[in-house]
Structures are given as structure tokens and as C-alpha cells.
Amino acid sequence: MARQEDKIIGRRLKSSYISTVVSITLVLFVLGLLGLVILHTRQLSDHFRESISISLFLEEDASDSQIQNLRGDLGRMEAVNETHYVSSDEAAEDLMEELGEDFVDFLGYNPLTASISVSLKAAYANPDSLAVFEAGLQGYEVINEIDYQQSLIHLVHDNVRRISIALLAFSVLLLIIAFALINNTIRLSVFSKRFLIKSMQLVGATQGFIRRPFIITGVIQGVIGAVITIILLTGAMYLGQRQIPELPFFPGIRELATLFAGVLLLGIIISYISTFFAVRKYLKIKTDFLYYY
């Protein structure tokens, strides 16, 4: 009879342990997915910012040395991502392909001038940095005109800012919900052992001695949940890459390592804090109230 009771208690403890790990895993997985969304949103916003082109139209009598000097200066600028030189003949060919007719033959001359297409790094592709960049090019006599879509830059900048604020607010809200869910799961797990806690306290065990095994178990559960979450996130990225190969589901190694480290730390910290306060509650509660809480 005693062995059967021990087996029943063992099964209940295992069931409680597994349910706690599963709950932690599910919550961390949702947080990890949100982290992936934030990383991909940043990648997409950087891609859109760097795809914005600034056209520097050159003077008709610009010499090769002046053009090379300008390209060299642009290449040394911290804000510049890349440059592409378009000769007047190449510009005419591109325009003829778009129009579907030979306007040069019709006009008798090529009205287009050579230009340099410049794309800026994502951090500098905003209205303020562009104004500074444009002002710095005013001293080059070889540049006849600077042209870019100001309305598009303002639109991209404003939308990225709105999306960033919305994601930040949603992340904070989801973090609070995650903490509440994991905390409630661990409290229920500790609740089932409240009589054991009080019995140990009555025989003279110190609070630190009683709390230690619960905290160690809670941290181990957090680590296991985090590891399972990392495996699930990797699988989700792999499946997403197979379904939509055009999208970069795998961020850079540094970003991915930061995300996984964040998931692991969250699992440990939330489990530790929740277990600490759950055990603390039953260490301070009076014996008569154990049946009510």
C-alpha cells in the first residue's frame, strides 16, 4: 500500500514538473517569436532605408578625374553605403528601354547627363542626416543637381518610428503577461507542497534551507523551458525559410545569439523570482491558513 502511494505521489510530482516546464516553454516561445518579428522588422526597415537612392547629376563638362575624385570622397564618407556611376549613354539606354523608342535619334542628341547613384546606410537614411549629407555636397562644383524623393524618406521614417513604438509597447505588455503566467504556474506548483514547507519549518529548518531546493528546481525548469524554446524557434525559422525562401528568416549570428541568450535569461530570472516569492509566502503564512491559500 505504501509503495502504491509513493508511486501515485511520484507521478503527481512528475506531472506537476512537466506541466510547469511546458507552461514556461509556451510563454517563452511566444516571447521568442515576438523577438524574431522585431529582428525581421528591423532588417526590413534597414533594407527599405538603404534602397532609397540619391541621384547626383553631374555637369556636362565634368572630367574623368573630377568624377573619380568625387566617387573617392563619397566612398570614404561614413554615411555612404554604396555608389553607382551611370554615364550619359547608359542613362539614355535605360530611358529608351522604358519608353520603347529611340528619343536620341529623334532629338539628334543625348540630353541626359552622367550621374552617380548613392545609397546611404540605414542609420543615416533619415530626413535630418540627409539634410546634412546634402549640405556637405554643395561645395562640389562637379555636381549640377541633387535629387531624391523627400516625401518617400519622410514616409519611411515616420512609419518605421510608429511601428517601433507599437512593437515596444506590445513587447512590454507581453512581458508582463508572460511574467504573470509563469508566476501563476510556479505558485500552483509550490502550493501543492505548502504542507511540506510548513513541516520543514516546524522541525527547525531555516528559511534559506527550505527555499534553496525550490529555487534550484525552479531555475532548472526555466533553463529546460528556455532550451526547448530555442529548439522550437530554430525549427520555426527553418520551416518559415522553406515556406517563404524570399524572406530572411535567419538573422545574423550576433542578433540570433542575443535573442537566444535573452530567452534563456528570461526563463531563469522569471522562474527564480516567481519561486522565491511563492515559497516566501508559505514560509510566512500561519499553519491555520494553509487550507485556505
Secondary structure, DSSP 8 states (H G I E B T S, - for coil): -HHHHHHHHHHHHHHHHHHHHHHHHHHHHHHHHHHHHHHHHHHHHHHHHHH-EEEEEE-TT--HHHHHHHHHHHHH-TTEEEEEEE-HHHHHHHHHHHHTS-HHHHHSS-----EEEEEE-GGG-SHHHHHHHHHHTTT-TTEEEEE--HHHHHHHHHHHHHHHHHHHHHHHHHHHHHHHHHHHHHHHHHHTTHHHHHHHHHTT--HHHHHHHHHHHHHHHHHHHHHHHHHHHHHHHHHHHHH-TTS--S--HHHHHHHHHHHHHHHHHHHHHHHHHHHHHHHHS-GGGTTT-
